[in-house]
Amino acid sequence: MAAYKHILSERDMPRKWYNIQADMPTPMRPPLHPGTGQPIAAADLERVFPGNLIEQEMSTQRWIDIPEPVIERLLTFRPTPLRRAYAFEKALKTPAKIYCKDESVSPPGSHKFNTAIAQAFYNKEFGIKRIATETGAGQWGSSLALACQFFGLELKVYMVRVSFEQKPFRKLMMQAWGAKCVGSPSQDTAAGRKVLAEMPDTPGSLAIAISEAVEDAVTTPDTRYALGSVLNHVLLHQTIIGLETQKQFKKLGVSPDVVVGCAGGGSNFAGIAFPFLREKIHGANVRIVAAEPTACPTLTRGVFGYDFGDLSGSTPLLPMYTLGHKFIPAALHAGGLRYHGMAPLVSQLTKDGLVEATSVQQLESYAAGVLWARTEGFIPAPETTHAIAAVVREAERAREEGVEKNIVFCYSGHGIMDLSGYDAYLGGRLTNYELPQSEIDRAIHDNGKMPPIN
Ligand SMILES: Cc1ncc(COP(=O)(O)O)c(C=O)c1O
């Protein structure tokens, strides 16, 4: 009989995270201080993050123990299922075997909870009482709201305005879990007021919301900032996805030929990809594909250099692919993929040729998402549909070449809170958007200070 779900026992859930820095062929360049341009020291970050997370951010230790209280909360929904997508394969008439690692089963509905619970735990351990953060699509804000509730922390969320307006239910989820959520740019911070004065109709961006949340954190007592993607420790916490997937494939007795994830700031992609990248670095024949939107093509069309993580230039300069920190992406429905930069770890691995990046138009991604919903039943998050579109391309290539290959992708979240995007797509109101080169050139020119990396 065909096996649909591959489930691990709770005993098999990984007890350590994997830190790819221990295996990278090119060692990471350090973040630079925004004022001096010199490599930052741990002390420079102390007002923004708790010391234990700063330590983790800088660690090159290969395996890092997951603390017991984090394991307990992860076990409420992990290990997550690996599902074979027979109906989707059939619809595509492909000889490829398609596997979906389902990260939509956490209470808030995405992979973001994997790091939210860890970050809330470390903040609590360090004696922090309140966290400020940004959120794009609302998946991160709601994940952190629940995690803060579990560990008794207050939370304020700055939610990118376009998502705040498109997704009122995400705000209600955050409130139900005890957090405060405002649209960004807001009147609550100097950074927000400045943007509102200059661009009252702006759809907002993650870079603006990050500026607001960082300002809030450094100006409020007992408060620290938390980021849902991009940083090394966030990617580290997500590696539980790929580590479980490896165990599931081992039980199946096969290994994936292609591993796919969508990439906004890079965390769910890193989560599924890094354990397989370790194998690739040691000689395994596996392709690793990151899918991003053509409207925000950081990896495929950005430049590799030092840039700020936020709009106002208050964060350290990070070595990454970027479209320039002043870049404000079009208001596409995949709010979680609207970020000007990319995780430094993912950027370096792409630069080194270990990761392939591809970009997907909005209509292609929704077409793939709707096909998935109509064949497999689950409605994917708009971000996730980018990964599904990349899987469709791989499956079609397998059909043309007549090769049977194993494709696995990270199903990063469900789309039940994102139905307005489906409404626009099914009503014929969505269009493709390819970023003109002139806009990329302008954003990078406006960046000014960015030291290039050769
Ligand atoms: C469901 C989902 N997938 C993917 C992403 C993109 O983020 P990242 O690249 O950090 O995984 C988001 C971000 O909000 C998301 O909500």
The ligand as a Tripos MOL2 file, in Angstrom:
@<TRIPOS>MOLECULE
LIG
   16    16     1     0     0
SMALL
NO_CHARGES

@<TRIPOS>ATOM
      1 C1          4.6870   31.1330    5.6730 C.3       1 LIG1
      2 C2          5.9610   31.8700    5.4730 C.ar      1 LIG1
      3 N1          6.9070   31.3390    4.6690 N.ar      1 LIG1
      4 C3          8.0490   31.9770    4.4320 C.ar      1 LIG1
      5 C4          8.3130   33.2160    4.9850 C.ar      1 LIG1
      6 C5          9.5880   33.9010    4.6280 C.3       1 LIG1
      7 O1         10.4540   34.0340    5.7020 O.3       1 LIG1
      8 P1         11.8160   33.2400    5.7790 P.3       1 LIG1
      9 O2         12.5360   33.4770    4.4970 O.co2     1 LIG1
     10 O3         12.5070   33.7740    6.9590 O.co2     1 LIG1
     11 O4         11.4570   31.8020    5.9490 O.co2     1 LIG1
     12 C6          7.3770   33.8020    5.8460 C.ar      1 LIG1
     13 C7          7.6440   35.1040    6.4820 C.2       1 LIG1
     14 O5          6.8380   35.7240    7.0950 O.2       1 LIG1
     15 C8          6.1780   33.1080    6.0840 C.ar      1 LIG1
     16 O6          5.2410   33.6270    6.8870 O.3       1 LIG1
@<TRIPOS>BOND
     1     1     2 1
     2     2     3 ar
     3     2    15 ar
     4     3     4 ar
     5     4     5 ar
     6     5     6 1
     7     5    12 ar
     8     6     7 1
     9     7     8 1
    10     8     9 2
    11     8    10 1
    12     8    11 1
    13    12    13 1
    14    12    15 ar
    15    13    14 2
    16    15    16 1
@<TRIPOS>SUBSTRUCTURE
     1 LIG1         1 GROUP 0 **** ****
